[in-house]
Amino acid sequence: MNASSAFTPLRLETSLKTELTLHLTQEMRQRLEILQANILSLEHMLQTELEQNPALEIVQDEPDEKKETELTETNEVTQETQEALKDTAVDDYYPDGDDSYPSPYTQAAEQDDRENIYSAAPDRSSLEEQMLNAITAEFSKSEEDFQIAKYILDLLDDDGFLHQTPEQIALYLGCEQNKVAEIRDKITRMEPVGIAAYDIREALIIQLNTMSYDDNSVEVRILKECFSELLQQRITSIGNKLRIPQKRIVEAFELIATLDPKPGRNFHEIPSRTVQPDISLIYRQNKLKVTINEGPIPPLRLSRRVREILDNPKIYKKEDIEFAKRKLESAKMFIKGILQRRETLSRLGEELLMRNYDFFSGRSSQIVSLLMKDIAEALSLHPSTISRAVKDKYIETPVGIFPLKSFFTKTEHNPLLTKVKTIIDAEDKSTPFTDAQISKKLQEMGIKLSRRTVAKYRMLLNIPDCFQRKALHRPHNTPITPS
């Protein structure tokens, strides 16, 4: 055999590959954060920005003569400075050419009756604050890790569960998927243990793991292999399936019962104190009108002092000029984010008013439930934008104050949830359907859904199992007989 023929020759090749990825700019991320914030959170964000950015300042009351002089001086921008600023001029944001950010309540007649109505209490629950402090301490050494952890925190629902995969989060943030998974894993082991889990089963398994129960333990095996049977307390079935004595299954049940199935319950709980609505519906000339509440947000403008540095680049150091450029751009993005938030909330409020006018005006007691994708389509926005605009915000109406999310159905992302709920709603309450029977009925409708998946969907809908539903339906004076 020829020695030279024993080796395959190496070949170098080049190829082109088209790949679509999403990377958000700093400006886009800031706009999304501002949109997602309610008015109280926005006030806190503004205070932080004012402390960190000298290019952003509050418009103070000034004598008219002094104000006119300063405006004249600051409007004299040299050609050299214009080249350096490029698109940083604020004229694009204010049609009247003013460099201030006007508060919507500058008219005293509108503000006097409203400015002291609402409480300024923070809207974060104590658990959310606790978790924010915990991730700050844990991930503060890396800015990227902290941003990922904070984003995961923002995604948690009211029970502390996460509904986005590491892949989705990594795509959104433009980071490594493994990094997201690693950070989520660390968060799930913080107090309360199990927070940021994907569902109840994972939360319980994580709690057992931290108690030194491994995957071979009876308790973990029950959760992993017999979760549906656990929900229905089918001890015999679990014992036969795992080949474990029923006595040992009962012991495992007792331990699992001590765990918290929703470790982050009330994660985004709004305190029972008065909240401050972001949108108000007010009668004007016998018609309901939309008003965006930004009373705590003062009028803002770009700092004249920082712009003066850019106007006179020859008398300042290079590093001072670069610093001024960065801060001015950051201030401009912040102001633009507030303006865009106002516009989005205003359009959303108009759409809600149009679709629920009878309810808001008191003509009907029924709310017309909406789908976020339908509202997004009507406003030419992405459904995720509507979701952020709705998050943790309230609307004040003549018939009461409501969370914005109360006008949107929770089952829009999965029509199968609606199917399961419809079947359960139509059942005979004295003999409710088991998960297996619901699965069979879905099959008759041409929908193949396993019993275990039905149980999962039922739990997502916060609907008890058939035994609990039967017990809830049973009259109080009816004795419970063993089955």
N, C-alpha and C positions, 0 to 999 in steps of 0.2 A: 504493500500500500504506500503510495507516495505521501510523504510527510506533509507536503504543501496542500494536498487535497483534504487533509483532516480538519482543516479550519475553514469556516465560512467567511468569505471576504466581507469586510465592513463597508457599509454604504451610508453616506450622509445624504439626507433628503430634507427638503423644506416644504412646508405646506401651509396653506392659509385656512384659518378657521374662523367662522363668524359666530360670535357669542353675544347674547343680549344680557346685560347686567344693569342693575339699578344702583346708582350712587347718588346720595343726596348731598347737596352742597350745604355749607354751614348756614347760609341764608334760608334755604328751604327747611332745614331742621328747626331753626329758630321760629320761623313762621308757623310751623306745625305745633310747636310747644306753646306759642302764644295763643293760637286758635283753640287748643285743647284746654287752656287754663280758664277757670271761671273768673269772675271779676275780682274776688278776694285773692286768688292765687296770682292773678295778673298784677294786682297792686303790690304784692310781695316781690314779684319778678322785676317790676319797675324800680322798687326801692333798691334792690340788689344792683340793677344796671346803673342807677344814679350814683351808687357808692363806688362802682368799679370803672365807670366810664366818664371822664371829664368832658367829653364831647357832647354829652346829653345833659340838658338842664331844664329846670322848671321855669316857665314864664312868670316872672314876678310883676306885680303892679308897679308901673313906672309913670312918672309925669309924662304927659303927651309930648312936650317939647323935647325931653331927653330921648324918648323912644323914637321920635321922628329923626333926630340927629343920628342915633345909632344905626337905624335902618338904612339911612343914606350912606353912612360910612361902610357898613358891611356889604352893601350891594355893589360897591366899587371893587370888582374882582379883576385882577390883572389877567392878561392873556396867558402868561406863564403858569399862573395858578389854575386856570381853567383846563390847561393841558394836563396838569398833574392830577386834578380831580376827576377829569373825564366825565363820567355819568353820576357824580356825587351831588350835583345840584339838586336842591329839594323842590325846585319849581315843578318837577314832574308830578309831585305828590299833592301839591296845593295849587289849584287853579288860579287863586288870586295872587300867587307869587309870594305869599307870606312864608316865613321860615319857621313858623310855630305850628305845633300840633294842637288844634283847638278842642277843648272839651265840649261834648254835645250839650252840656248844661250851662253854657255861658250866658244864656238868657235867664235872668233872675226870676222872671215870672214863672218859668217852668221848674226851676230848681228849688225855690223856697219851700214848697209843700212836700218835697220828696227827699231832701238831702239827709234828714235824720230819721227816716222811717226804719232803716234796716240795721241789723246788728253787724258789727265788724269782726265777729268771732271767726277764727280760722276754720276752714271747712275740712281739714284733714282729721281723720280719726286718730286716737292715741296710738293704735297699732300701726297705722301707716307712718306716723312720725317715728315710732320706735324702729320700724324696718328701715326707714330712710337713714336714721342715725347709724344703724347696724351696717348697712352697705357702705356708708361713708367711711366708717372705721375699717371695714374689711378690704375695700377696693380703692381707697384714696391714693395708693401709691402709683396706680396706673390710671391715667385719664380714660383710656379706651375701656378698661375693665369697669370703671365706675359708670361710664355712659351706658354700657350694655346692661349692667345691673339695675341702673335707674330706669332704663327703658322697660326691662322685664317687670319692675315694680309698677310702672304706669299701666301695664297691660293686664294686671291681675283683676279679676272680677270681684264682686262683693264678698264672695266666699274665699278669696285668696287663690283661686285656680288660674292657671295659664292656659290659653287656648290657641297660642301660636307656636309652631315648631321652631327649633333652632335654625332650621334652614330658612324659614320665612323671616325670622328676626335678623339673621346674618345678611340676607339679601337686602333688607330694608336699611340696615346700618352700614353695609359695605364692609363686613368683617368676616372672620373665619367662623364657620359653623361649629367646629370643635370648641372654639373659645366660648361661644354662647352656651353650648351644652355644659361645659365645665363650670361656668359662672352660675347657671341655673342650678346645677347640682349642689354647689356650695350654699346657695340661698335656701334650698329646700331643707338644709340641715341647721339653719339658724332658727332661733325661737320666733314664732311658734313652729316647731318641727313639722314639715310637710307643706308649708306654704310654697306657692309656685309650682305645686304638683299639677299634673294634667287632669286628674280626676280623683274621686274619693279613694278608689282602690290603691292608686300609687301613693297617696298621702298616708294611708294606713300602713302600707309596706315600709315607707321611709321611716315612720315612727317606730315600727318594730325593728328595723335595721339599726337605728340609733340605740335601741335597747339590747343590742347584741343578738337578735334573732336573725339567723342567716336564711338563705333560700331553702335550706333543707328542713327548717323547723316546720312543725305542723301548722302554726299560725300563718306563716308566710305562704305555705303551700295552699292553704284554704283560700287565701285572698287571690292567689295567682291562678289556681286551677278550678276553684269552686265558688267563685264570687257570686254567681247567680243563685246557687243553692244557699249560700250564706245569707243573702238578702231575704230568702224565703224560709230560713231557719230549718232547712231540710237536713237534719242531723244524720238520719239513716243513709240518705243518698250520698252525703259527703264521706261517711265512714266506709261505705262500700266502694266508692270511687278511689279513695286514697288508701284503702285497706288498713284502716286505723280504728281502734275500738271507740265506740260512741262516747265512753266516759272521757277519753282524751279529747274528743271533738268538743264536748261540753266545756271542758277546761279552757280550750282555745277560744271558744265563744266568749267566755267570761273575761278573758284578757282583752280580746278585740273590742269588747263593749266598753272598756275603759279608755279607748283611744278616741281622738277627736276626728270625726269624718270630714269636718270643714275647719281646718286649723286657722284659716284666715277669715272666718265669718265676720261680716260687718267691716271688712277691710277698708272700704271707702265710705264708711258710715258718716253721714252728716249729723252733727250734734243736734239735739232736740231744740236748740235755741233757734231764733229767727235767722233765716238764710237771706242772702241778698240776690235777688233774681238778676239775670243778665239781660233779659228781654222783658219789656212791659207792653201790654195792650191797653191803650188809653182812648177814651171817647173824645173825639174832636169833631165838632160840627155834626154830631149825631152819627158819626162813623168811627169804627175801631181803627186805630192807627198803631203801627209798630214803632217802639222806641227802644234804643239800645242804652242800657244803664251803664254809664261809665263815670258816675259821680265821683268815686274815689280817685280817678285818674286825672291829675292836673294837666293843664296845657303844657306841652313840651316844645322844645326847639333845639336846634343844633347850637352848640356853644360858640359864641362870637370869639372868645379867647382862642379856642383851638383853630377856628377858621382864619384868625389873624396870623397864626404861624404859617399856614399854607399861603396866605396872601403875601407874605414877606419871607420867601425862602432864603434870601441872601443873608439875612441877619440872624438866622437860627441854625443850630447844628443839624447835621444830616439825620442823626438818630431822633432828634426832636420832630423833624418833619415826617419821618416814617411812622413814628408813634402817633402823631396827629392824624395822619392818613388812615391808619388802622382804626383808631377810635372813632373818627368821623364816619367811616364806613359802617362800623358796628352800630353807632347811634342811628344812622340812616336806616339800616335794616330793621332795627327795633321799632322805629316810628312807622315804617312801612308795614311791619307785621301787625301793629295795632290797627292801622287803617284797614288792612285786608281782613282782619278779624271782625271789625265793625261791619264791613260790607257783607261778609259771609253770613254773620248772625242776622243782619237786617233782611237779607234775601230769604234765609231760612224762616225767620219770623213771618214774613209776608206769605210764604208758601203754607206754613202751618195755619195762619189766619184764614187763608182762602179755603183750605180743605176742611177746617173745623169751625167755620164762622158761626154756625148754629149753636154749637156747644159754647163757644166763648161769649156769645151774645145772650146766652140763657134760654134760647129757643128750644134746645134739646139737652137731655141729660146724658146722651150717648156720645162717646168719643169715637171718631172715625180713626181706626188703627191704620198706621201707614207703614210702608216698607222703605227702608233707607235707600235701597237701590232705585226706587221710583222717584224719591225726592232728589237724589243725586242726578238722575237723568233729567228731571225737570229743570234743575239749576245748572246743568252741564258741568257737574263736579263728580269727583270719584266718591263711591260709597264710604271709603275710609275717611274722607274729609268731613262728610256728614256725621260719621261716628265721633270724630274728634270735636266737632262743633256742638254736639249734643252732650258730651261727657260732663258729668258733675255740674250741669247748669240747670237753672230754673227759669220759668216764665211766670210773670205776674199778670193775671187776667181779672176781669170783673167778677168772675165766678170762683176765684181762688188762685193759689200759687201751686204750680205743678212742676215736677221734674220733666225736662224736655224728653227724656227717654220714655216717659209714660205714654207718649203719643206714637210710639213705634212698637210693632210686634216683635217679640223676642225669637220667633221661630222662623224668621225669613231666610236664614242661611241654610236650613235643612227642611225641605218639605215633608220628609219622613216623620219629623217630630210632630207636625200637624196631623199626619195620618194616625199616629199612635194616640194622640190626644183625642181625636174625633171618635175613635173606637171606644176609648175609655169613657168619654162623656156620654156615649149612647148605650152603655152597658146597663144591665139590671143591677142596681146598687145592692140588692140583697144577695145576689150571686155574681160578684164581679169576675171579670176575666182574669185568668192567670196569664203570665207572660207567654207561655206556650200557646195558649188559645189566641192571644193577640197576634202572635207570629203566624198561626194558621189562617186567621182572617186576612192578614196582609197578603199571604200567598194566594188566597182566593181572589184578591184584587190585582194579582199579577206582580206583587212586590215580594221579593225573597229577602226575608230578614230573620236572622236566627233569634232564638229565645234570649240568648245572652245580650245581643244587641238591643232587643226590645227593652230588656231590663235597664240597660245603660241609658237609652233614650227616655225611659220613664223617670229615671232619677234626675236626668237633666231638666225634665219638666216639673221636678219637685212633687211627683205623684207617688204616694205610698204603694206598697205591693197589695195584692188582692186581699190578703188576710187583714191587713191594716185598714184597707178601704171598707171591708165588710164590718170590721169592728167599729169604725167611725159611723157607719150607717145604722148600726144596730141601736134601737131605742135603749135609753139608759136603764129602764126597768126590766130589760130582757136578760136573763142570766146567760153567761157564757158557758157552754158545754164543751168538753173536750172532744176533738174530732177523732 
